[in-house]
Amino acid sequence: AVVAARKGRVCQKHQEPLKLFCKDDQALICVVCDRSKEHRDHETLPLEEASQEYKDQFCSRLESLKKKRERIVASREDVEKESQDLL
């Protein structure tokens, strides 16, 4: 998303740079959109800030999934070992 703004992506409605992120609509918006009725009461962030926030969330969830995977693999290994012991 940040790269898109740097490449000069503009709002189709207002021909302004897409510099903001509307968290409610999960969309890139321009400063004119931000003032419009459509987004006035929505939570918006500067694009760089939103990018970092979502990157942090992604990394946190990825770490959680890695730990969950490790537990599943360890559990599977325990079951396979127990199965071999029974045989």
C-alpha positions in Angstrom: 0.0 0.0 0.0 2.8 2.4 0.9 4.5 1.6 -2.4 1.3 2.3 -4.3 1.1 5.8 -2.8 4.8 6.4 -3.7 4.1 5.4 -7.3 1.6 8.2 -7.5 -1.7 6.4 -7.1 -4.5 8.9 -6.8 -8.1 8.9 -5.6 -10.4 8.2 -8.6 -13.0 10.6 -7.2 -10.8 13.6 -6.3 -7.5 13.0 -8.2 -5.6 13.5 -4.9 -2.8 11.3 -3.6 -4.0 8.3 -1.5 -2.1 9.2 1.7 -4.6 7.9 4.4 -5.9 4.6 5.4 -9.5 4.2 6.6 -9.6 1.5 9.2 -13.4 1.2 9.1 -13.5 0.5 5.3 -10.0 -1.1 5.1 -9.3 1.2 2.1 -6.8 3.9 1.0 -8.3 7.3 0.8 -7.3 10.9 0.1 -7.5 13.9 2.3 -10.7 15.1 0.6 -12.3 11.6 1.2 -11.3 11.9 4.8 -13.4 15.1 5.1 -16.4 13.7 3.2 -19.6 12.3 4.8 -18.5 8.8 3.8 -15.4 8.8 6.1 -15.9 11.7 8.5 -16.7 9.5 11.5 -14.3 6.8 10.5 -10.9 6.1 12.1 -8.2 7.0 9.6 -4.4 6.9 9.9 -1.5 8.2 7.8 -0.5 5.5 5.4 3.0 5.0 6.9 1.4 4.6 10.4 -1.2 2.1 9.2 1.4 0.1 7.3 3.5 -0.2 10.5 0.5 -1.1 12.6 -0.6 -3.9 10.3 2.9 -5.1 9.9 3.2 -5.4 13.7 -0.1 -7.3 13.8 1.0 -9.6 11.0 4.3 -10.4 12.7 2.5 -11.0 16.1 0.0 -13.4 14.5 2.8 -15.2 12.5 4.7 -15.8 15.7 1.6 -17.1 17.4 1.0 -19.5 14.5 4.6 -20.7 14.6 4.3 -21.6 18.3 1.0 -23.4 17.6 2.7 -25.3 14.8 5.6 -26.3 17.0 3.1 -27.6 19.6 1.2 -29.6 17.0 4.4 -31.1 15.6 5.6 -32.1 19.1 2.3 -33.6 19.9 2.3 -35.6 16.6 5.8 -36.8 17.4 4.7 -37.9 20.9 1.7 -39.9 19.3 4.0 -41.5 16.8 6.5 -42.5 19.4 3.7 -43.9 21.6 2.4 -45.8 18.6 5.8 -47.3 17.9 6.2 -48.2 21.6 2.9 -50.1 21.5 3.9 -52.0 18.4 
